[in-house]
Amino acid sequence: MSNPAPDHPLHTLRVIEFEGIGPGPLAGLMLANLGAQVTVITRPVQQQLMRAFGGDADENPLRRNKRVIPLDLKTPAGVEQALALIAGADALIEANRPGVMERLGLGPAECAVHNPRLIYGRMTGWGQTGPLAQAAGHDLNYLALTGLLSLAGRPGERPMVPPTVVGDAAGALGLCFGIVSAVLDARVSGKGRVVDAAIVDVVAMLGTIVQLARSSGQIDSASASPFHDSPFYDSYVCADGRFITVGALENQFYALLLAKLGLADIDPASQYDRTQWAGLKRRFTDLFASQPREHWCALLEGSDVCFAPVLSIAEAVGHPHNKAREIYRQTSSGLIETAPAPRFSYSKPD
């Protein structure tokens, strides 16, 4: 038997996804992109919010590489059809409020009768338990409760609303990790599990690095923060109104940045002297505002100063690095699709 494509390591995984919005379908897409056989059970009539966020059903990027089956789960026949599909699956994804699937007759206990090895993946914002479990919420609310949203604004300023990739996509990735981990065990033990993937849990866990930075006083303290107050880790506006970023946290990168900017009077060794930051920030601000973004790209991009321009979504599609890696693809209708990640190859050929 020949090996499957190297980028399809999950080709033996069979998943039933009950279609929702946001992180649930994204988790299904992540698995499908890596070769999993994902069957989506959809409502007979698409919800308004799903149309708004998913686009036309015939070109919904979240349905890519999936088989779609419409079922009316409010009828006994629809539930029986769903259970028949579940009987042959390795895993299930649902993203309803706690209790909804049980009321439909499709909770973990009912499904386990038909498939004892099933991994039952539950994607929610607050989790299956706790005082907020039944409350409505969205990405922004979950991030706020972890404490990490407070880092999206400078001290005393209102936090900026981050893109949903921070919460919803992190939750989806956490659910995928949980499902694959549990399936590995089920194939040996024969025992199914319920995976409680709460966005608030996953985001908090991903904040472990933040907690480390906090413990050393780099953020969330009375002291000036390298991530909010320093001149060497920030975004700057350019003469054309566009933006660039620098992130030269390490001294060797900061020294190179100063050299390329022609700031020979600044001692790189004093990088973390916080008393100098306010003045240096003003100098950096004025300097970057003196030339258009492309000037700074030509001078700094590709070097070790830790630089990148702030691109629009459309600009990102055409950037040489992203094109070389084929990260984006634009369809004839203008839809921008992203390539599966991470990428795989065999360690050695057959």
Disulfide bonds with the S-S distance in Angstrom:
none
